[in-house]
Amino acid sequence: MTDHSRRKFIRNLGGTAAMLGAGSLAAIGKQHVQILQPNKPPAATDKIRLGCIGMGIMGFGDVETAIKVPGVEFVAAADLYDGHLAKVKELYGNQIFTTRDYRELLNRKDIDAVIIATPDLWHDTIAIDAMEKGKAVYCEKPMVQQVEEGHKVIATQQRTKAIFQVGSQRVSSIMLAEAKKRYQAGEIGQLNIVEARMDRHDALGAWQYSIPPDASPKTIDFDTFLKDTAKVAFDPVRFFRWRNYRAYGTGIPGDLFVHLISGLHFITGSMGPERIYASGNLVQWKDGRDVPDMVVAIFDYPETKEHSAFQMTLRVNFADGGGGGEFTRLIGTEGVMELGWEDFKIKKHKLSAAPGYGGWDTYNTFTKATQEEYVKQYNAKYSPEQRKPAQVSESAFASPNGYDARYDHFVNFFEAMRNGKSIVEDASFGLRAAGPALLTNESYFRKKAIDWDPVKMKIV
């Protein structure tokens, strides 16, 4: 079965959820596992011609996914490394227009939408230029490198009315939509703590990406890559491993925390925290980078009409000798929701209305007569229904095998272009997710807590 046929088969399974154990949740055992089904893809009513600016790991991945959406054609690419442009033609044909200068791509009248998958320092500039040229924009996360840049992107989107989507694809996931529904239905009670981790222990996971043998000043426009940062001599390590440097990237928070924040905001409807404090260290990957490889951050979320006050703790550790792993746990007064990448489980522990007695309790210190009198009063105060023990249950939910949230994220983007469907992750959502991540860096380097206004999206 071809990839296209397999995807079509998956997407036509129907709207009724199947009840079975599957995938990464098989180990849960005799639990109730619901396999969630995606919607059918849109009809290809209009051809959309797509360009991509930044043909690195995310650029190639985004293009591969985007052109699977019916009616989307890849026509142009821009990148500062000649080898990436050669790879574009190798994969997609010599008819693809390629250039080092992204402005040449934006000037083409035949391009309707662009993907921006450059290093973080270029996101705002290219996004603004693209919207000014009338292009729809799919901008990889984090939306911007600096908070003030985000407000300029938002202002440009509002003025030009351009379609603008941030590329944290999980917010379009059918799994996350189901998690949101369950959360809003009160399945875990009142949210009080969120804890998440995304740990790794391998060189590529720590951004030590491969450097091509032909990397040189002739094959790379290094001066343009530097943009307005300090001028340094040609360095292919900085170019290909840009995430390791504050000047070009946003470190662990911008690469990874922003995914976790985006998912949380989608589920809870939150606009963000009001206080951020971070600590960390450079433990293992002392390769010249000037960002930490281990970060822990605490976010204080205020009470709003959407949610109670809660605290979130995020951790990423690139020096995890246990081999790494990840989870996000939303802990409430009646249950815990634990998110995987495309599955989640809920464990509920709803307390009895009666407190109980015995066990590790002063009841055992009473005389026999006092115990008997206590039990008599207890039974009179609490009904048999109230005296039932804590109610415990577990359930699990998963997307079908082969499901791709990034595909649905692009479907949302292109549907917005074709028929005005609302964008799931617009520029304001993007800054509310990026802002706390960026201020995690600010807190780490300044060694102090940062106050944030999540409504106005400004440092207090």
C-alpha positions in Angstrom: 0.0 0.0 0.0 1.4 3.4 -1.0 1.7 6.2 1.6 -1.1 8.1 0.0 -3.4 5.1 -0.1 -2.5 4.2 3.5 -3.3 7.8 4.6 -6.6 7.7 2.6 -7.5 4.4 4.2 -6.8 5.7 7.7 -8.8 8.9 7.1 -11.8 6.9 5.8 -12.1 4.6 8.8 -15.2 6.5 9.9 -16.3 8.7 12.7 -17.1 6.0 15.2 -14.2 5.3 17.6 -13.0 1.7 17.8 -12.4 0.2 21.2 -9.1 -1.7 21.2 -5.6 -1.7 22.6 -3.0 -0.2 20.3 0.5 1.2 19.8 2.4 2.7 22.7 -0.5 2.2 25.0 -0.7 -1.6 24.7 1.2 -2.0 27.9 -1.7 -0.4 29.8 -3.3 -3.8 29.8 -7.0 -4.2 30.4 -7.8 -0.6 30.1 -10.4 1.1 28.0 -8.4 2.5 25.0 -10.2 4.7 22.5 -8.7 5.1 19.0 -9.5 8.6 17.8 -10.2 9.2 14.1 -9.2 12.2 12.0 -11.5 14.1 9.8 -11.5 13.6 6.0 -9.1 15.9 4.1 -10.4 18.9 2.2 -11.3 18.8 -1.5 -8.6 20.3 -3.7 -10.8 23.1 -5.0 -7.9 25.5 -5.7 -4.3 24.9 -6.6 -2.0 26.4 -3.9 1.6 27.0 -5.0 4.0 26.8 -2.1 7.5 28.1 -1.5 9.8 27.2 1.4 12.4 29.5 3.0 15.0 27.6 4.9 15.6 24.0 3.7 17.0 22.4 6.8 15.6 19.6 8.8 12.2 21.3 9.4 12.1 22.8 5.9 12.3 19.4 4.1 10.0 17.8 6.6 7.4 20.5 6.3 7.5 20.4 2.5 7.2 16.7 2.4 4.0 16.9 4.6 2.5 20.0 3.0 2.4 18.6 -0.6 0.5 15.5 0.6 -2.5 17.8 1.0 -4.6 17.7 -2.2 -4.0 20.6 -4.5 -0.7 21.9 -3.1 2.3 22.2 -5.3 5.9 22.9 -4.3 7.4 25.4 -6.7 10.3 27.3 -5.0 12.9 27.2 -2.3 15.4 29.6 -0.7 18.4 28.7 1.4 21.8 30.0 2.2 23.6 26.7 1.6 23.9 25.6 -2.0 23.9 21.9 -1.0 20.3 22.3 0.4 19.2 23.8 -2.9 20.8 21.0 -4.8 19.0 18.5 -2.6 15.7 20.3 -3.4 16.2 19.7 -7.1 17.4 16.1 -6.5 14.1 15.3 -4.6 11.6 17.4 -6.5 13.0 18.1 -9.9 15.0 20.8 -11.8 11.8 22.8 -12.4 11.8 24.0 -8.8 13.0 27.6 -8.6 15.9 27.9 -6.1 17.7 31.0 -4.7 19.9 32.1 -1.9 17.9 35.3 -1.6 14.4 34.8 0.0 13.3 38.1 -1.4 13.5 36.7 -5.0 11.1 34.0 -3.9 8.6 36.4 -2.3 8.6 38.6 -5.4 7.3 35.7 -7.5 3.6 36.3 -8.4 2.9 32.6 -8.8 3.6 31.8 -5.1 0.6 31.8 -2.8 2.1 30.6 0.5 5.4 30.2 2.1 6.9 28.0 4.9 9.5 29.8 7.1 11.9 27.2 8.5 15.0 29.3 9.0 17.0 29.8 12.2 15.0 31.7 14.8 16.6 35.1 14.3 15.2 35.4 10.8 11.5 34.4 11.6 10.1 37.9 12.2 11.8 39.6 9.3 10.8 37.1 6.7 7.3 36.6 8.1 6.7 40.4 7.9 8.2 40.6 4.4 6.1 37.7 3.3 2.8 39.1 4.6 3.6 42.5 3.0 3.9 40.7 -0.3 0.5 39.1 0.1 1.7 35.6 0.9 0.1 33.2 3.4 2.7 32.3 6.0 3.3 29.0 7.9 6.1 30.0 10.4 8.0 27.4 12.3 8.1 27.7 16.1 9.1 29.6 18.1 7.3 32.4 16.2 10.0 34.9 17.1 13.3 35.1 18.8 12.5 38.3 20.9 9.2 39.2 22.5 9.1 42.7 20.9 9.4 41.0 17.4 6.2 39.1 18.1 4.2 42.3 18.5 5.4 43.5 15.1 4.4 40.2 13.5 0.9 40.5 15.1 0.5 44.1 13.9 1.5 43.1 10.4 -0.9 40.2 10.3 -3.8 42.3 11.6 -3.0 45.1 9.1 -2.5 42.9 6.0 -5.1 40.3 7.0 -2.7 37.6 5.8 -3.2 34.0 6.7 -0.6 33.2 9.4 -0.1 29.9 11.2 2.6 29.0 13.7 4.1 25.5 13.2 3.6 23.8 16.6 1.7 21.0 14.9 0.4 19.3 18.0 -2.4 21.9 18.4 -4.1 20.4 15.3 -3.8 16.9 16.7 -7.0 14.9 17.1 -5.5 13.5 20.3 -5.1 17.0 21.8 -8.6 17.9 20.7 -9.9 14.9 22.6 -7.7 15.8 25.6 -9.2 19.3 25.6 -12.7 17.9 25.5 -12.0 15.6 28.5 -10.3 18.4 30.5 -13.2 20.8 29.9 -15.6 18.1 30.9 -14.0 18.1 34.3 -12.5 14.6 34.2 -9.5 15.5 36.3 -11.3 18.0 38.5 -9.6 21.3 39.4 -6.1 21.6 37.7 -3.4 22.5 40.3 -0.1 21.3 38.8 1.4 20.6 35.4 4.7 18.8 35.1 6.4 18.0 31.9 9.8 16.7 30.8 11.5 16.1 27.5 14.9 14.4 28.2 17.4 13.1 25.7 20.8 11.5 25.7 22.3 11.4 22.2 24.4 13.8 20.1 21.8 14.6 17.5 19.2 15.2 20.2 21.7 17.7 21.7 21.8 19.4 18.3 25.3 18.2 17.2 24.0 18.0 13.6 26.2 16.6 10.8 28.2 19.1 8.9 28.6 18.5 5.1 32.2 18.1 3.8 31.7 20.9 1.2 30.7 23.5 3.7 32.8 26.6 2.8 32.4 30.4 2.2 31.8 29.5 -1.4 28.8 27.2 -0.7 27.3 29.1 2.2 26.2 32.8 2.4 27.5 33.1 6.0 27.3 36.9 6.2 23.6 36.9 5.4 23.0 34.1 8.0 24.5 36.4 10.7 21.9 39.0 10.0 22.4 41.8 12.5 24.4 39.8 15.1 28.1 40.2 15.8 30.3 39.6 12.7 32.4 36.5 13.1 34.7 34.6 10.8 33.1 31.8 8.7 32.2 28.9 10.9 30.2 26.0 9.6 29.5 24.8 13.1 27.6 28.0 13.9 25.7 27.7 10.6 24.6 24.1 10.9 24.4 23.9 14.7 22.8 27.3 15.2 20.5 26.1 18.0 23.6 26.0 20.2 24.1 29.8 20.2 22.0 32.6 21.8 22.6 34.9 18.8 20.8 32.7 16.3 18.4 30.5 18.2 16.4 30.2 21.4 18.0 27.2 23.1 16.0 24.5 24.8 13.0 26.7 25.7 12.5 27.9 22.1 13.0 24.5 20.6 11.2 22.2 23.1 9.4 24.1 25.9 7.3 25.9 23.3 5.8 22.6 22.2 4.7 21.8 25.8 3.4 25.3 26.4 1.4 25.3 23.1 -0.3 22.0 24.0 -1.1 23.2 27.5 -2.6 26.5 26.3 -4.7 24.7 23.7 -6.1 22.2 26.3 -6.8 24.7 29.0 -7.6 27.9 27.0 -4.9 29.7 29.0 -3.2 32.8 27.8 -0.1 32.1 29.8 1.7 32.4 33.1 2.3 35.6 35.1 5.7 34.6 36.5 8.6 32.6 35.2 11.7 31.4 37.0 14.4 29.1 35.4 17.6 27.5 36.4 19.9 25.1 34.6 23.4 24.1 33.7 25.8 23.1 30.9 26.5 19.5 31.9 27.7 17.3 29.1 27.7 19.0 25.7 30.6 21.5 26.2 31.2 21.9 22.5 31.4 25.7 22.4 27.7 26.3 22.8 26.7 29.2 25.0 23.3 27.8 26.0 22.6 25.2 28.7 21.9 21.6 28.0 19.7 21.2 31.1 16.9 23.6 32.0 14.2 23.5 34.7 11.5 26.2 34.7 8.6 27.0 37.0 5.6 28.9 35.6 2.9 30.4 37.8 -0.4 30.6 36.1 -3.0 32.9 37.6 -6.7 32.1 38.1 -8.9 33.1 35.1 -12.4 32.3 33.9 -10.9 29.4 31.9 -8.9 27.7 34.7 -7.9 27.8 38.3 -4.5 29.0 39.4 -1.8 26.3 38.9 1.9 25.9 38.6 3.8 24.3 35.8 7.3 22.8 35.9 9.1 22.0 32.7 12.4 20.2 32.4 14.7 19.3 29.5 17.9 17.4 30.2 20.3 16.5 27.3 22.5 14.6 29.8 20.0 12.0 30.9 22.1 8.8 31.5 18.9 6.8 31.6 18.4 7.4 27.9 15.7 10.1 28.0 12.0 10.1 27.8 9.1 12.6 27.8 5.7 13.2 29.2 3.3 16.0 30.2 1.1 15.4 33.2 -1.9 17.6 34.1 -2.7 16.9 37.7 -6.1 17.8 39.1 -8.0 17.2 42.3 -9.9 14.1 40.8 -7.5 12.7 38.2 -4.3 12.9 36.2 -4.0 13.3 32.4 -0.7 12.1 31.0 0.0 13.1 27.5 2.3 11.2 25.1 3.0 12.6 21.6 -0.1 11.1 20.0 -1.8 9.3 22.9 -2.9 10.0 26.5 -4.2 8.3 29.5 -6.3 9.4 32.4 -6.1 8.0 35.9 -8.9 9.1 38.2 -8.9 9.0 41.9 -12.0 10.7 43.2 -12.0 11.0 47.0 -14.9 9.8 49.1 -17.0 12.5 50.8 -16.2 10.9 54.1 -12.6 11.1 55.4 -12.4 7.5 56.7 -10.7 6.5 59.9 -8.1 3.9 61.1 -4.9 3.3 59.2 -2.3 6.0 60.1 -4.7 7.9 62.2 -5.4 9.1 65.7 -8.4 6.7 65.8 -6.0 3.9 66.8 -5.0 5.9 69.9 -8.5 6.0 71.3 -9.8 3.6 74.0 -12.2 0.9 72.8 -15.2 2.8 74.3 -14.2 6.0 72.5 -13.6 4.2 69.2 -17.2 2.8 69.4 -18.6 6.2 70.1 -16.6 7.7 67.3 -17.9 5.1 64.8 -21.4 5.7 65.9 -21.1 9.5 65.3 -19.2 8.9 62.1 -22.0 6.6 60.6 -24.6 9.1 61.7 -22.8 12.0 59.9 -22.0 10.2 56.7 -24.4 8.1 54.6 -23.4 4.7 53.1 -23.0 6.4 49.7 -20.6 9.0 51.2 -18.7 6.3 53.0 -17.8 4.5 49.8 -14.0 4.3 49.3 -12.2 6.5 46.7 -13.4 5.8 43.2 -10.4 4.7 41.0 -10.5 4.2 37.2 -8.2 4.4 34.2 -8.7 5.0 30.5 -6.5 5.6 27.5 -6.9 7.3 24.1 -4.7 7.1 21.0 -4.6 8.4 17.4 -4.6 5.6 14.8 -1.3 4.2 13.6 0.2 6.3 10.9 -1.7 9.5 11.9 0.3 12.7 11.3 -0.7 15.8 13.3 1.6 17.9 11.1 -0.6 16.9 8.1 -3.7 18.1 9.8 -1.9 21.3 10.8 -1.2 22.0 7.1 -4.8 21.1 6.3 -6.0 23.7 8.7 -3.6 26.3 7.1 -4.6 25.6 3.5 -8.3 25.4 4.4 -8.0 28.9 5.9 -6.6 30.0 2.6 -9.3 28.3 0.6 -12.5 28.9 2.5 -11.7 31.2 5.5 -11.6 28.5 8.2 -10.2 29.8 11.4 -6.5 29.4 12.0 -5.8 27.2 15.0 -2.5 28.8 15.9 -2.4 32.4 14.9 0.2 35.1 15.7 -1.2 36.0 19.1 -1.4 32.3 20.1 2.2 32.0 18.8 3.5 34.8 20.9 1.6 33.6 24.0 3.4 30.3 23.6 6.8 31.7 22.6 6.8 34.5 25.2 7.1 32.3 28.3 9.7 30.2 26.5 11.8 33.2 25.6 11.5 34.6 29.2 12.8 31.2 30.5 16.1 32.1 28.8 15.8 35.6 30.2 15.3 34.2 33.7 18.2 31.7 33.3 20.7 34.3 32.1 19.6 37.1 34.5 19.3 34.7 37.4 16.0 36.2 38.5 12.2 35.6 38.2 10.5 37.4 35.3 7.0 38.8 35.6 4.8 38.6 32.5 1.4 40.0 31.5 -0.1 37.1 29.5 -3.0 39.2 28.2 -0.9 42.1 26.9 2.0 39.8 26.2 4.5 42.1 27.8 7.2 41.9 30.4 6.0 43.6 33.6 
